[in-house]
Amino acid sequence: MENTSRREFFLKAARSLGLAGLGGLTWSAYINEAKANQLLLRPPAAIDEKDFLATCIKCGMCVEACPFDTLKLAKAGDNRPIGTPFFEPRDIPCYMCTDIPCVPVCPSGALDITKVTKDGTKTGELDINKSQMGVAVIDLKNCIASWGIQCDACYRACPLMDEAIFLEYTRNERTGKHSFLKPIVDSDFCTGCGLCERACVTKEPTIIVLPREVALGSVGDHYIKGWDKADEARLDNAHSETTTTEISKDSAVDSLNDMGGLLDDF
């Protein structure tokens, strides 16, 4: 009887440890999953990703409000932060609703309506063209338009044609007769809606939408457009730093004339 009780005790202990270990592994997997994907496209007016993850309460109201089923809630196994809204343009892009129904219903502020109003206020007139969900990037090497095949599918699909995407005409040196009609994206106007990616005719899209912080570089405050007076305002944030080395203690002329002892023997 004593041996049976002892055996049951050890069996229960082993099971408890196993379940605890499994729970830890499962939770760790969810945490890793939440951090794994940095290429998420969020709904219009989403705040910065770090703040978005801290603010979104995962209620799904924006998903319910979307009339095109563009938005999805990430679930376990999606390799995305669980319960947060996202969309995949190749599947269903954002159709740029003028009333932007997904934004006003957000109760937490993760979708900031001031980002999509003309005057930047909560009560201002909505303007979906101010969205910055991402920016389209083109793989010109595999884009068939850059081969000389006439294709303007992405250009025609763009709701901001000739602003967010325009066509650049260049001579086809291979044939000497035709022109390339190469699509060019202007990131100042591109909203990241993904209609171009959805329209791309290639097997894998050669124009894809990426988060702006991934796709775009940053000039910083040390370089400005000298011809643009408005750009000079960035100088207010710039700072200079001067370093002194042994060679910089002498004037530039003295340094250039220093022969380093080459003439000492003459």
ABEGO torsion letter per residue (X at the ends): XAAAAAAAAAAAAAAAAAAAAAAAAAAAAAAAAAAABAABBBBBGBBBAAAAAAABAGAGAAAAABAAGABBBBBBGAGBBBGBBBBBAAABBBAGBAAGAAAAABAAGABBAAAABAAGBAABBBBAAABBAEBBBBBAAABAAAAGBBBAAAAAABABBGAABBBBBBBBAAAGABBBBBBBBBAAABAGAGAAAAABABABBABBBBBAAAABBBAEAABBBAABAAAAAAAAABBBBBBBBAAAABBAAAAAABAGGAAAAX
